Amino acid sequence: MIRHNSSIYNKGFTLIELIIVILITSILSGVLLTIMSGPMTQFVQVEQRANLVDIAETALLRMTREIRLALPNSIRVNAGPEIEFIRTVDGGRYRSKVDPTDANIQCSSKSDEKLSFSRDTDCFEIMGALQNLPGTILTGSNQTACLNQTALCLVIFNTGQSGANVYALDNIAAISAINSTRITFDNSGVAGFKFPHKSPQQRFFIIDTPVKFTCDGTKIDRVFNYNFFAGTGGTSNLLVNQLSNCTFTYNAGTATRAGLVTISITVRDNDLGQQVTLLQQAHVDNQP
């Protein structure tokens, strides 16, 4: 007679045991998911906000870096809002007298050695050397070339006030010749124009183009290469979009402190429902 060991056939899970295990596993998974979902959601939101911060910070740094190149007292905030300024490409200090024995000096001051801003054309020596001018330098024969932006412009003592305001063409002339040590300027072409003031600290600035950052509430465009005397034309490039708000303010400097530009932008991702607001300030030179 063959006897069967019944214990062999009793091993394994019953259906009830299997259901209980599945139920317990589901409960534990739900608890774990509840515990982990919060940190995971926060991690994703932090990453999304970090991307928005990166977008806003890049735009702010781009604007403030260029604003710091502004001609002293040329920054102005217009409706729109927009912030506008005239960009300098170089500058320095000039020597009010030149060497009359230097055969390379070809300007009207050669006879009396002294620089005169009341002449239609004259030249001056640079104290030191120019640092930032490009290899190809645009020059022109009269002030009109400067106003048409076919030549670099020379600006002396821009205070932004009446009689010394570059936007009113009070103190701007074309550069007709330039090298690392000497600049010749040309005031002719506009009847009766003369530089109204000398610079007490003998400073000069070379400018190339106006620039403005315009905001329509949803994006900021950089506009350049336009006739800032007429305020028309130009080339527009998108700087940043996804905006829900932007503001520009400018506190003009005084004799004891620099000017201060403040820019605030709010970048928003409507799909994610996230937004960040960043504020950036930049001190700008106001000493003409």
C-alpha positions as CSV (number, residue, x, y, z in Angstrom):
1,M,0.0,0.0,0.0
2,I,1.3,3.4,-1.0
3,R,0.7,6.3,1.4
4,H,0.7,9.9,0.3
5,N,2.1,12.7,2.5
6,S,-0.7,15.2,2.7
7,S,1.6,18.0,3.7
8,I,3.1,18.1,0.2
9,Y,-0.3,19.1,-1.2
10,N,-1.0,21.7,1.6
11,K,1.9,24.1,0.8
12,G,1.3,27.6,-1.0
13,F,-1.2,30.5,-0.6
14,T,-4.8,30.3,-0.4
15,L,-6.9,32.8,-2.3
16,I,-7.8,34.7,0.9
17,E,-4.1,35.0,1.8
18,L,-3.3,36.3,-1.7
19,I,-6.1,38.9,-1.5
20,I,-4.9,40.0,2.0
21,V,-1.3,40.5,0.7
22,I,-2.5,42.5,-2.3
23,L,-4.6,44.7,-0.1
24,I,-1.7,45.3,2.3
25,T,0.6,46.1,-0.6
26,S,-1.9,48.5,-2.0
27,I,-2.2,50.3,1.3
28,L,1.5,50.6,1.7
29,S,2.0,51.8,-1.9
30,G,-0.7,54.4,-1.3
31,V,0.9,55.6,1.9
32,L,4.3,55.7,0.2
33,L,3.0,57.6,-2.7
34,T,1.3,60.1,-0.4
35,I,4.6,60.6,1.5
36,M,6.7,60.9,-1.7
37,S,4.4,63.0,-3.9
38,G,4.8,66.2,-1.9
39,P,8.7,66.3,-2.1
40,M,8.5,65.2,-5.8
41,T,6.0,67.9,-6.6
42,Q,8.1,70.5,-4.8
43,F,11.2,69.3,-6.6
44,V,9.5,69.7,-10.0
45,Q,8.2,73.2,-9.0
46,V,11.6,74.3,-7.9
47,E,13.1,73.2,-11.2
48,Q,10.4,75.1,-13.1
49,R,11.0,78.2,-11.0
50,A,14.7,77.9,-11.5
51,N,14.2,77.9,-15.2
52,L,12.1,81.1,-15.0
53,V,14.7,82.7,-12.7
54,D,17.4,81.9,-15.3
55,I,15.3,83.5,-18.1
56,A,14.7,86.6,-16.0
57,E,18.3,86.9,-14.7
58,T,19.8,86.5,-18.1
59,A,17.6,89.3,-19.5
60,L,18.4,91.6,-16.6
61,L,22.1,91.1,-16.8
62,R,22.0,91.7,-20.5
63,M,20.2,95.0,-20.1
64,T,22.2,96.3,-17.1
65,R,25.5,95.4,-18.8
66,E,24.7,97.5,-21.8
67,I,23.1,100.3,-19.7
68,R,26.4,100.7,-17.9
69,L,27.9,101.8,-21.3
70,A,25.5,104.7,-21.5
71,L,26.7,108.2,-22.3
72,P,26.5,110.2,-19.0
73,N,23.1,111.8,-18.6
74,S,21.7,110.2,-21.7
75,I,19.4,107.7,-20.0
76,R,15.7,108.5,-20.1
77,V,12.6,106.5,-19.3
78,N,9.8,106.9,-21.8
79,A,6.2,105.8,-22.0
80,G,5.6,102.2,-23.0
81,P,7.4,101.6,-20.8
82,E,10.9,101.9,-22.4
83,I,14.4,102.9,-21.3
84,E,16.6,104.6,-23.8
85,F,20.2,105.6,-23.8
86,I,23.1,106.5,-26.1
87,R,25.8,103.8,-26.1
88,T,29.5,104.8,-25.8
89,V,32.2,102.8,-27.6
90,D,35.1,104.6,-26.1
91,G,36.2,107.8,-24.3
92,G,39.0,109.4,-22.3
93,R,40.5,112.8,-21.6
94,Y,41.8,115.3,-24.1
95,R,44.8,117.6,-24.0
96,S,43.8,121.2,-24.6
97,K,47.1,122.0,-26.3
98,V,48.9,120.3,-29.2
99,D,52.5,120.3,-30.3
100,P,52.8,122.9,-33.2
101,T,56.0,121.3,-34.5
102,D,54.3,117.9,-35.1
103,A,53.9,117.6,-38.8
104,N,51.1,115.0,-38.3
105,I,48.8,117.6,-36.8
106,Q,46.4,118.7,-39.6
107,C,43.9,121.0,-37.9
108,S,43.2,124.6,-37.4
109,S,44.7,124.7,-33.9
110,K,48.2,124.1,-35.3
111,S,48.9,127.8,-35.6
112,D,48.1,128.7,-32.0
113,E,48.6,125.3,-30.3
114,K,45.3,125.6,-28.4
115,L,42.2,123.5,-28.9
116,S,39.1,125.5,-29.7
117,F,35.6,124.1,-29.6
118,S,34.3,127.3,-31.4
119,R,35.9,126.3,-34.7
120,D,34.1,124.2,-37.3
121,T,36.9,121.7,-37.2
122,D,39.8,121.1,-34.8
123,C,41.8,118.3,-33.2
124,F,43.1,117.3,-29.9
125,E,45.5,114.8,-28.4
126,I,44.3,111.9,-26.3
127,M,45.8,111.6,-22.8
128,G,46.5,107.9,-22.7
129,A,45.1,105.7,-25.4
130,L,41.8,104.5,-26.7
131,Q,40.9,101.0,-25.6
132,N,37.6,99.7,-27.2
133,L,37.3,101.1,-30.7
134,P,36.7,98.5,-33.4
135,G,39.2,97.9,-36.2
136,T,37.1,99.7,-38.8
137,I,36.2,103.2,-37.6
138,L,33.5,105.2,-39.4
139,T,34.5,108.8,-40.1
140,G,32.7,111.7,-41.8
141,S,33.3,115.1,-43.2
142,N,30.7,117.1,-41.3
143,Q,28.1,116.9,-38.5
144,T,25.5,115.5,-40.8
145,A,27.4,112.3,-41.2
146,C,27.2,111.9,-37.5
147,L,23.5,112.6,-37.4
148,N,22.9,110.1,-40.2
149,Q,25.0,107.5,-38.3
150,T,27.5,107.1,-41.1
151,A,30.3,108.3,-38.8
152,L,31.1,107.9,-35.2
153,C,30.1,110.9,-33.1
154,L,32.1,113.0,-30.5
155,V,30.3,114.3,-27.5
156,I,31.7,116.8,-25.1
157,F,30.2,117.7,-21.6
158,N,26.7,116.2,-21.9
159,T,24.8,117.3,-18.8
160,G,21.3,116.5,-20.2
161,Q,20.2,120.0,-19.5
162,S,19.2,122.7,-22.0
163,G,22.3,123.9,-23.9
164,A,24.2,120.7,-23.2
165,N,21.8,118.0,-24.2
166,V,22.9,115.5,-26.9
167,Y,19.3,114.7,-27.8
168,A,18.9,118.3,-28.8
169,L,22.1,118.2,-30.8
170,D,23.8,120.7,-28.5
171,N,27.2,119.1,-28.1
172,I,27.8,116.5,-30.8
173,A,30.0,116.5,-33.9
174,A,31.3,114.0,-36.4
175,I,34.8,112.4,-36.1
176,S,36.6,113.1,-39.3
177,A,39.9,111.4,-38.4
178,I,41.0,109.3,-35.5
179,N,43.9,107.2,-34.3
180,S,45.2,105.9,-31.0
181,T,46.5,109.3,-29.9
182,R,44.6,112.0,-31.8
183,I,41.0,112.9,-32.8
184,T,39.8,115.4,-35.4
185,F,36.2,116.5,-35.2
186,D,34.1,118.4,-37.7
187,N,31.2,120.7,-36.7
188,S,30.4,121.9,-40.2
189,G,27.2,121.0,-42.0
190,V,24.9,122.5,-39.5
191,A,24.7,126.3,-39.6
192,G,25.8,128.1,-36.5
193,F,26.7,124.9,-34.5
194,K,29.6,125.2,-32.0
195,F,30.3,123.1,-28.9
196,P,28.6,125.2,-26.2
197,H,30.9,124.1,-23.3
198,K,34.3,122.7,-22.6
199,S,34.6,119.8,-20.2
200,P,36.0,121.0,-16.8
201,Q,37.7,117.6,-16.5
202,Q,38.6,117.5,-20.2
203,R,36.6,114.4,-20.9
204,F,35.3,113.2,-24.2
205,F,33.0,110.4,-25.3
206,I,32.7,108.5,-28.6
207,I,29.2,107.2,-29.3
208,D,27.9,105.0,-32.1
209,T,24.1,104.3,-31.7
210,P,21.2,104.8,-29.4
211,V,19.6,101.8,-27.8
212,K,16.3,101.3,-26.1
213,F,14.6,98.4,-24.4
214,T,10.9,98.5,-24.9
215,C,8.3,96.5,-23.0
216,D,4.7,95.9,-24.0
217,G,3.8,93.9,-20.9
218,T,4.4,90.5,-22.5
219,K,8.0,90.8,-23.9
220,I,11.0,93.1,-24.0
221,D,12.6,94.1,-27.3
222,R,16.0,95.6,-27.9
223,V,15.8,98.3,-30.5
224,F,19.0,99.8,-32.1
225,N,20.4,101.4,-35.2
226,Y,17.7,104.0,-35.5
227,N,17.7,107.8,-35.8
228,F,17.2,108.8,-32.2
229,F,16.9,112.4,-33.2
230,A,13.7,111.5,-35.0
231,G,12.9,108.5,-32.9
232,T,11.9,106.3,-35.8
233,G,13.1,103.2,-37.6
234,G,15.7,100.8,-36.3
235,T,16.2,97.1,-35.8
236,S,14.2,95.2,-33.2
237,N,15.4,92.0,-31.6
238,L,13.5,89.9,-29.0
239,L,15.3,89.9,-25.7
240,V,12.8,88.0,-23.4
241,N,9.2,86.9,-23.6
242,Q,6.8,85.1,-21.2
243,L,6.4,88.4,-19.2
244,S,3.4,89.5,-17.2
245,N,4.9,92.7,-15.9
246,C,7.9,95.0,-16.4
247,T,9.0,98.4,-15.1
248,F,11.9,100.8,-15.7
249,T,12.9,103.6,-13.4
250,Y,15.9,106.0,-13.4
251,N,17.0,108.3,-10.6
252,A,19.4,110.8,-12.0
253,G,22.7,111.3,-10.3
254,T,24.0,114.3,-8.4
255,A,27.4,115.8,-7.8
256,T,28.0,113.3,-5.0
257,R,26.4,110.1,-6.3
258,A,25.9,108.2,-9.5
259,G,22.6,107.7,-11.3
260,L,20.6,104.6,-10.5
261,V,18.6,102.4,-13.0
262,T,16.1,100.0,-11.6
263,I,14.5,97.2,-13.7
264,S,11.8,94.8,-12.5
265,I,10.4,92.0,-14.6
266,T,7.9,89.2,-13.9
267,V,8.4,86.1,-16.0
268,R,5.4,83.6,-16.1
269,D,4.8,80.2,-17.5
270,N,1.0,80.0,-18.0
271,D,1.0,76.3,-18.7
272,L,2.7,75.5,-15.4
273,G,1.1,78.3,-13.4
274,Q,4.5,79.5,-12.1
275,Q,5.9,83.0,-12.1
276,V,8.9,84.8,-10.6
277,T,9.7,88.5,-10.2
278,L,13.3,89.7,-10.2
279,L,14.7,93.2,-9.7
280,Q,18.1,94.5,-10.8
281,Q,19.8,97.8,-10.2
282,A,22.7,99.4,-11.9
283,H,24.7,102.5,-11.1
284,V,25.6,104.6,-14.1
285,D,28.2,107.3,-14.5
286,N,26.7,110.8,-14.6
287,Q,29.9,112.8,-14.7
288,P,30.2,114.5,-18.1
